[in-house]
C-alpha cells in the first residue's frame, strides 16, 4: 500500500505528477495546510513539521521531496524514470533533485521575502546564481539529468512552472518556457493537473476564494 499525503496546488503537486508517471496504485490522504486552525497535530507522526509531501509505503515513512522522488523512482524502477546507479546521468539526476529542495526553493523564498544577504551567509547562495545555473543547465541539455526525461524533471519543471507562471518570482527565460513546453505535454502531467484541480475544489480555502470572486 502506498499512501500519499498531499495538499493540492502545493509543493506536493510535483509528487502527484511523479506518481502518475510511475503508474502505480496509490491512495491520497489530503492534508489541509491552509486550514484556519492549521494542520492537526496528529500529522506530526508522519511529517515532523506538518508539511507536504510525505508518503507511507508498506509501513515505511518517507518525507522531503528529493527523498520521496529518489525512493519511488528506484522502488518502481520498471518505469525507467531514474538512471541506474552506475549510469553516467545518475550524478546529474541526484544533483538536480537535491538542488530543487536545498537551493531553488530556499532562494526563491528568500527573494520573495526580500531578505538581504550575501552568498556566504546561507548555504543556498544567491538568487542570481540560482537563475543563472538553471538557465545554463537547461541550455546545455534538454532535461534535468541530460538527454532523457527522468523523475528529476517532475520536480524541476514543477518548481519552474509554479514560481515563474504563478508566483512571478522566477524571471521568464526562453529556455525555461521551452523546457516546460517539452515536459508539460506528457499525459501523466495532464492527469496530475486534472486531479489537482478536482482536489482543490474540495478545499475550503479555494472554495471560499471562488465564492468571493
C-alpha positions, 0 to 999 in steps of 0.5 A: 500500500502506498499512501500519499499525503498531499495538499493540492496546488502545493509543493506536493503537486510535483509528487502527484505528477511523479506518481502518475508517471510511475503508474502505480496504485496509490491512495491520497490522504489530503492534508489541509495546510491552509486550514484556519486552525492549521494542520492537526497535530496528529500529522506530526507522526508522519511529517515532523513539521506538518508539511507536504509531501510525505508518503507511507509505503508498506509501513515505511515513512518517507518525507522531503521531496528529493527523498520521496522522488529518489525512493519511488523512482528506484522502488518502481524502477520498471518505469525507467524514470531514474538512471541506474546507479552506475549510469553516467546521468545518475550524478546529474539526476541526484544533483538536480533533485537535491538542488530543487529542495536545498537551493531553488526553493530556499532562494526563491523564498528568500527573494520573495521575502526580500531578505538581504544577504550575501552568498556566504551567509546561507548555504543556498547562495544567491538568487542570481546564481540560482537563475543563472545555473538553471538557465545554463543547465537547461541550455546545455541539455534538454532535461534535468539529468541530460538527454532523457526525461527522468523523475528529476524533471517532475520536480524541476519543471514543477518548481519552474512552472509554479514560481515563474507562471504563478508566483512571478518570482522566477524571471521568464527565460526562453529556455525555461518556457521551452523546457516546460513546453517539452515536459508539460505535454506528457499525459501523466502531467495532464492527469496530475493537473486534472486531479489537482484541480478536482482536489482543490475544489474540495478545499475550503480555502479555494472554495471560499476564494471562488465564492468571493470572486 
